[in-house]
Amino acid sequence: MTPDELEDFLGNLDRFGGRIEDWPEEARRNGEAPLASSAQARAQLAAMRRAEAALAATRPADGTTGDVMAFHAMRAIQDNPRRFVARRLSWVLAGSIALIAGLYVGRIPQASVNPTDIVTAALDPSGAHDVW
């Protein structure tokens, strides 16, 4: 068996699953030869069947309960105007502070002062580096 045949077999295994009898006719005919001659192909088929069996053994969650819980959780957030206002208010406050800071910085006189001196003066509470 060539590597291309094995690659085609693995591609069909991924595409159609571990039940070869459910594969399309042409893919099934092309898949029987690698299974007869390749231990790797048989091992991959066995691994796919184990994975499918494990998935089939799982039990899905009760969809109705989960849907109802998700509905109530989403509705609770949307129906709470205080939370909505509080969330928006914090962003409005942050934007206002940024705007005020920008206006303040824009009003700093353009002197022959180095910008690092301005930052040093702003960060030094003692007033020793006052540049204004």
N, C-alpha and C positions, 0 to 999 in steps of 0.2 A: 504494500500500500504506500502511495506517495504522500508527502506532507500536504499537498494540495487537497487530496481526497480526505485526509484527516481533518483539515481545516474546514472543508465543506461540510463534513459530518458534524463537527462541533458547532458550526453556524446553524445548521438545521436543528440540532439538539437545543440550542438556545431559542431558536425561533418557534419550534413546534412542540417542545417538551419531551418528556421521557417515555411517552407511550408511542412507540414507533407505529403501531397499528392505526393511530390517529393522524399520522403524517399524510400529506398528499402523495399520490401514487408514485410520481417521479422521484420525490425526495426519499420515499420508503425504499424504492429499488436501489437508489444510490447509497442509502445508508446500510443496507444489509451486507454489502461487501466489506466495508471497514469493520463491522462487528464480527464477521467471520475470521478476519485475518489480524486484527489488532487488539492486543490486550489493553492498550491505552484507551481505545474507543469503548471497549466494554466497561472499563473502570469509570470513564466519564458518564456513560449511560447509567451505571449503578449509582453514581453520586447524584445525578439529576433525579433519579427515582426516589432516592432517600430524601432529598430536599423537597420534592413534591409531596411525599408522604408526610413529612413533618408539617408542611403548610396545610395539608388536608386535615391533619389531626388537630389543628388549632381551632378554637371556637371563637367566632366573631363576637364582638361586644354587642350588647343590646342597643341597637340603633335608636330606638324610640326614647330611651332614657337619656342617652347622650345628646340627642337632638333637643330635647326639652331643656336639659341643663344648659346647653350652649345658648339656646334662645333666651332663657331667663338671664343668663350672665350678660349677654350683649344688650338686652333690653334694659337691664338695671343701670348700666353705664350711660345709655342714651337718655334715659328718663330722669336722670339726676342733674337738674340744671345747676345746682351749687357746685358740683364737681366740674362741670363744663366751664363755668365762670371762673372758678379758682384756677383751672389749668390755663385758660386764656389770659387771666389777669397776671399770672407770673410772667408770661411772655411779653405782655404789654409793659410791665414794669421793667423788665430787662431791656427792652427796646428803648424805653424812655431814658433809662440811665445811660445807655450808649449814645443816644442823641444829645443829652445834656453834656456828657463828657466830650463829644465831638465839637459841640459849640464852644465849650470852655477852651479846648485846645486851639480852636480856630481863632480865639480872641487873644491868645498869647502874642505879645508884641514881637515883631520881627526885628530883633536886635542882633548885634554881632556876637551873640551868645551861642556857644556850642550846644547842640541838642543833648549831648550827654550831661552837660551842666544842668539843664532844665530837669532832666530825669533825676539827677542826684539831688537837686533842690526839692523836688516833689517827694522824694523818698526819705529825706532827712528831716525828722520832726524838730530838731533843735533850732533850725533857722540859720545855721552857720553858713550854709551854701545858698543863700537867697540870691536869686538872679534878677528880681523885679525891682 
